[in-house]
Amino acid sequence: MATDAQVLDPARRSRLLTALYIAQEQEGYLSPQALKRVAERLDLPEAEVFSTASFYTLFRAEPVGQYVIQVCTGLSCYLADGAERLVDYLERKLGVGAGETTSDGMFTLETVQCLASCGTAPAMRVNDELYENLTTEKVDMLIDQLRERAERWAAFNRS
Amino acid sequence: MGSFQPILTRNVGVPNSERIAVYLERGGYTALRKALKTPPDELIALVKDSGLRGRGGAGFPAGLKWGFMPKEPVTKYVCVNMDEGEPGTFKDRLLVEHDPHSIIEGAIIAAYAVGARRAFVYIRGEFFLGVKRWIKAIDEAYAHGFLGEDILGSGFDLDLSVHRGAGAYICGEETALINSLEGKRGEPRMKPPYPAQVGLWDEPTLVHNVETLANVPHIVNNGADWYRSIGTERSAGPKLFCISGHVRRPGNYELPLGTPLRTIIEEHAGGMRGARPLKAVIPGGASTPMLTPEHLDIPMDFESLVEAGSMLGTGAIVVMEEGTCMVEVARRLMDFFAHESCGQCTPCRVGTRHLRDVLTRIVQGKGKPDDMDLLESICAGIVGHTLCPMGDAAVNPVLSSLKHFRDEYEHHIQYKRCKEA
């Protein structure tokens, strides 16, 4: 049976991914300052923290919009005739290309491959929510809802 | 086949199936009670006798894996691999979201059998609903005394917690998963030593796919003979087949291993979505070589698919109709592998990118006369020259499409456009 002391040391390092998630929640991305703070809190070399963060695509080194839209362009979504159509549609609707953020900072559009929604293609994620069996009508409704939600949130913060 | 009753997905579709009350009502955790009264050696023998093989893609016999764990009372770990990310695959997500307790029950039994007191769930970072449901499910299991100290008065202790991945396909490979759990870059380790000897924090570790563990409670409840009565002689048990692409009813279908591919496509998935006939099938996820209509009568089991020059993989069937550009299919899959190569081994890191670039220029009508030879030579440079199986897997879409659809590549290169367009 391992004692607490034996478990504690490796366990500290194993908290790194969780710590990076928490840090990323603050600003939506991992700024150099945030990485530095994580390194200090976990008593790890900054280079180790940066190296690990850079390995994983869900950790971001650049600021993103309030809502990050990730459209799946994997094989099954492509075969469902949805992937390309959806990306084109969102590019036109939001006025940005894949990998870009709208000028109001509301939306970042990205393409990804495979969200394990191949049977309900086409699919996309918005922040942590998954949306499946998408049509342009559904996308319209969703974007409207997100804009509304953001406005309500901004109004709440002003009050 | 019509008489087959779902085993692994029996709770899917039942309201609130992710809650412990529903799971208990439907007979859940009875296998755990039975297992905790059985000597660990007998459980290992039972799983060996059942013929259960890993459902994550490699098909390794689960009982052998349990048997490789040292018998001595040293620190050991169990990891549940919930990092489903192989394009075409969406079977684990179904169980993760709709029946977490069957996986927890399987994991507790496995931990008891190999003598581990600490277990971890490594869940794909994108599975946010899954993370939420798992935190709740584990809390419920603790509250009912299925986790924690002295489980059901057996004297066996086990702690289980969720660890969220962060977007890296390679972390589905067991040693990469272990590195990621340790808070490191998810790069695979050299094998041997295998995780059963040197795993998480260098201690013996048993890593199992979600679907593999979901089988365990049923084997404990119903016995090895019952389990072997499902499927084929060497591929026992039920399997989740997730089917997508150009079929009428894409989705998850649980069927005995050995069910013919044609039955799955035509009877369960409703056949082709339109008038166009079937052109190609990927039988087991992005990394398995594609097959053609002549293979439709193949039984979907580990041996038959290898005989046909492919693999069962994850059981993720991607169906493509006539009119699909196979060079574009290969390019798209290679785009995935090039993005997901961890970068550790040069042949995989450079080779997958090179393959993607050559495939892209062929699709764009800029292919060169010797590009097909070039593709084959890059593939030869990758196969067998990487630490983990991803290098070998990545070349499959290219080599199999070249094998079956060489004329399409030739047409693309010669006429600078798609034959299918």
Interface residues (C-beta under 8 A of the other chain):
Chain A: M1 A2 P10 R13 S14 R15 L16 L17 T18 L20 Y21 S51 T52 F55 Y56 T57 L58 F59 T73 G74 L75 S76 Y78 L79 A80 Q113 C114 L115 A116 S117 C118 G119 T120 A121 R125 D128 E129 L130
Chain B: T75 E84 G85 E86 P87 G88 T89 F90 D92 R93 R117 R124 G125 E126 F127 F128 L129 H163 R164 G165 A166 G167 A168 S180 L181 E182 G183 K184 R185 G186 E187 W201 C242 I243 S244 G245 H246 P250 G251 N252 I282 A286 A316 V318 M320 T324 V329 R332 L333 D335 F336 H339 C342
